[in-house]
Amino acid sequence: MVRRILTFLILTLFVSLLVLLPMEEISAGSESLDQPWIFGSIQDSHGQPVKGVTISLLSESTPNTLTSAITQSDGRFAIQSPEPLPDQITLVFNRPHFRQFKLNLNDNELITVKSGNSLSLSTIIMEREITTAFWIAGFVFILVLALIATGLLQNTLAAFAGASLLLAISYLGKPITESLHIFNFSQAISYIDWNVIFLIMGMMIVIAVVENTGIFHWLAYFAYRISGGRMWVLLSVLMLITGIASAFLDNVTTMLLMTPITVQIALALNISPLVLLIPEVFASNVIGVSTLIGTPTNIMIGSFGEITFNDFLFNLTPGVFLAFVGLVIYSWFTYRKDLSEAKSSSPALLEKLAERGKITNPDNLKKAGWIGGGMLLLFIFGEAIHLPPSVTALIGASALLIWIRPDIEEMIGAVDWTTLVFFMSLFIVVGAIQEVGLISIIASQIGNLIGENLILAMIVVIWLSAFLSMIVANIPFTAAMLPVIAYLSQIVPGAETKVLYYCLSIGAAMGGNGSLIGASANMITAGISERAGYRITYKYFLQKGFPALIITVSLSSLWLFLRF
Amino acid sequence: MPGILCAIRGGPSSQSTITTSIQLARDIGETIYFLYVVNLDFLSRSTSSKTNHISQEMEEMGEFILLGAQEQATEKNVSSEGVIRDGQVADEIISYCEELDPSYVVLGRPQEEQEDNLLSNERLKAFTDRITDICQASVILSS
């Protein structure tokens, strides 16, 4: 058993290293160090560094490229001047989806290089070029969103098919016409945010241990017991438990675990389970925003925007708390009549409920508690040593596995590979629209609309995210919005505090409350509820959820306006 | 004693099915076998592939629903049992029918608004015919 665990851990670390090791290309060859260098950096029209630009050094005296280099991820390049140095030098910059740029060195620059000194060029701006690939990548992205929204294809299958289609077009189309090329395989892979993937994977392992301890049943029964028949207490405590669990686990897992036991509590009280389930799923979507690990969208935002666990705690949690208070009041007001009709049912059902409300594996729960506490400390204090959250999650998961020695195959099975493949595929699909410049255009349009008004920018990002998250899946939406937010954070004065990332976080997650298809947790809750004979229709969810969206997003926005 | 198979999934729409089967059991003096089928098709609406643990959770929820139905039967002095199956609802009803060989099968008639009901009106006739063919049971539809 120990050997199997060790093998799994070693394999995981090995794969991690392979993936996380820098894969930067060397920009210049091993030319003689005596020759002077020409340095420079390339940016797009948004001031973002452009990676992978091929710089060719040409001269009228020879038709061949004298020397060449490729820009790094920070857009910088260093190209060594040839020997002997010709009288005229042209630098040609080429990259797919950008217009070719040519730069002739002027006399002064040539003299500098000829005198043996290195030359530093001013920043070069390359303009985007719209090709056929631009339209194809955009179409595939919209197609994936539509397939997910309509349920015609399972989410992962839709994203996976989209990523495959983009690569197939790139490789099969390129021999026909260069304009069909979107990106190559290594470029596509470079868009995958491995910090997100490994953070989610590590947390899945921890969750797999926690969910088998019976803690959720115990907590739900605890809520029932302490309520003592006061339904407002039961409703509030259940919402709080679901919310806090969602702040540390993903919302879908929380609702998968909370919904069945909540249905049982509702049946034992002779009320419709929807009266408790709907507020619970609202709370899950709202409080999940309060931490870096609470929602997949926050994990993505944190990784992309370099926002730490503490940043989320200080900048979002108070606003989320405010929204939660508003949500509890709204839920009580909405369901007060149904809740007042509650009455205890037969002793047999109550006995069964009590029987279920027990911790089934206290030993594992204790261990998971210690490890979870340690992870929390690392999330909070790890930023001092630049410890990425994904590493904390992997350390926690590994420590827990070694401590509890589970069946390793069962643990591997507990990792939701479908979700991980969904994320990887989605990053590639979103990477494609980033590669071809679609996101830059969208960012420019939004930038033009907003101007330099921070308040307007915050309002637009929050409410646009909230309303769009009602219709399209919030994970692909967030992935696509991140580069847009990065651009807006550069151009809008005051937005360098990363406030727009928090606006995206609130809008994308709380917007999920606006419609049944707005969040996966909603769909899962509806699915389980339907299996218990209580159907949550789109109309019903919209009626209850839309006001909840308005209330929670407004209150959270209020906090952000005060905070920033 | 063959018994009465009553397939339920809980909620208000199952109440008439439960009442009908209890009434029938009292009339003919047979045991009711309440059947709840755990079906995880709804997971396809998310990216989640976590079926092991949720299956157990759903079984426990099903047991609770069955317990509620059994309580109602006990109140009317009717003997009953609860049975949980995993899979597609229609297939599991047929399968349990073959095993149990009941004299009656009581099913809920689908409501109009529940368009995705597995026993939708179009398929109901074919389904009841299939039950009759397989286990010779009489099918009663409650509404």
Interface residues (C-beta under 8 A of the other chain):
Chain A: G151 Q154 N155 T156 A208 E211 N212 V252 T253 L256 L257 P260 I261 V263 Q264 L267 S345 S346 A348 L349 K352 L353 R356 G413 A414 D416 W417 T418 T419 F422 S520 M523 I524 A526 G527 I528 E530 R531 A532 G533 Y534 R535 T537
Chain B: I8 R9 G10 G11 P12 S13 S14 V38 N39 D41 F42 L43 S44 R45 S46 T47 S48 S49 K50 N52 H53 I54 E57 M58 E60 M61 E63 F64 I65 L67 G68 E71 E113 Q114
